Amino acid sequence: MKITEAFDTLQRHGHVCDQYNFDHRWLGKQPGYFAYLKSTDNQPSVETLMRLHFRLLAADQAHAVYGLDTGELSDLACSMMDEVKLRCS
């Protein structure tokens, strides 16, 4: 899964309001990072993908505590880990 698909999914489900929020909250990067990736057609680092993976898992666990589990966060987390495995093999 591409990082743009992750952003689109998170935005569609109301977990992110804009690219800058995605940069900071989900990627742990400075505002403008996601826009830079898109404009240069670059991929995020493995470190960034791992950070996103673990933040998705943490959010999924928090949602499960409150009965809000819809599955999209764990699916995204698995997709990010699949991307990491692909890039590291």
C-alpha positions as CSV (number, residue, x, y, z in Angstrom):
1,M,0.0,0.0,0.0
2,K,1.3,3.4,-0.9
3,I,1.5,6.2,1.7
4,T,-1.1,8.2,-0.2
5,E,-3.6,5.3,0.1
6,A,-3.0,5.3,3.9
7,F,-3.6,9.0,4.1
8,D,-6.8,8.7,2.0
9,T,-8.1,5.9,4.2
10,L,-7.4,7.7,7.4
11,Q,-9.0,10.9,6.1
12,R,-12.0,9.1,4.8
13,H,-12.6,7.5,8.3
14,G,-12.1,10.8,10.1
15,H,-8.7,10.0,11.7
16,V,-6.9,12.9,10.0
17,C,-8.1,16.3,8.9
18,D,-5.3,17.4,6.5
19,Q,-1.8,16.5,5.3
20,Y,-0.1,18.5,8.0
21,N,-2.0,16.6,10.7
22,F,-0.9,13.4,9.0
23,D,2.7,14.5,8.9
24,H,2.8,15.3,12.6
25,R,0.4,12.8,14.2
26,W,0.8,9.7,12.1
27,L,4.3,10.0,10.5
28,G,6.1,11.9,13.2
29,K,7.4,14.3,10.7
30,Q,7.5,18.1,10.2
31,P,4.6,19.7,8.3
32,G,5.1,19.4,4.5
33,Y,6.8,16.0,4.6
34,F,3.8,14.2,2.9
35,A,3.5,17.0,0.3
36,Y,7.2,16.7,-0.4
37,L,6.9,12.9,-0.9
38,K,4.0,13.4,-3.3
39,S,5.6,16.2,-5.3
40,T,8.9,14.4,-5.8
41,D,7.3,10.9,-6.2
42,N,9.5,9.6,-3.4
43,Q,8.6,6.9,-0.9
44,P,8.9,7.4,2.9
45,S,11.7,5.8,4.7
46,V,11.3,2.4,6.4
47,E,11.6,4.2,9.7
48,T,8.6,6.4,8.8
49,L,6.6,3.4,7.7
50,M,7.4,1.6,11.0
51,R,6.4,4.7,13.0
52,L,3.1,4.8,11.1
53,H,2.6,1.0,11.6
54,F,3.0,1.3,15.4
55,R,0.9,4.4,15.7
56,L,-1.9,2.7,13.8
57,L,-1.7,-0.3,16.1
58,A,-1.8,2.0,19.2
59,A,-4.8,3.8,17.8
60,D,-6.5,0.5,17.0
61,Q,-5.9,-0.8,20.5
62,A,-7.3,2.4,22.0
63,H,-10.4,2.2,19.8
64,A,-10.9,-1.5,20.8
65,V,-11.0,-0.4,24.5
66,Y,-13.9,1.9,23.8
67,G,-15.7,-0.5,21.4
68,L,-14.9,1.6,18.3
69,D,-13.0,-1.2,16.5
70,T,-13.9,-1.1,12.8
71,G,-10.8,-2.9,11.5
72,E,-9.5,-0.3,9.2
73,L,-6.6,0.7,11.5
74,S,-5.3,-2.8,11.9
75,D,-5.7,-3.4,8.2
76,L,-3.6,-0.3,7.5
77,A,-1.0,-1.3,10.1
78,C,-0.7,-4.7,8.4
79,S,-0.4,-3.0,5.0
80,M,2.4,-0.8,6.3
81,M,4.3,-3.8,7.7
82,D,3.9,-5.6,4.4
83,E,5.5,-2.6,2.6
84,V,8.4,-2.6,5.1
85,K,8.9,-6.3,4.5
86,L,8.8,-5.8,0.8
87,R,11.4,-3.0,0.9
88,C,13.7,-4.9,3.3
89,S,13.8,-8.1,1.4
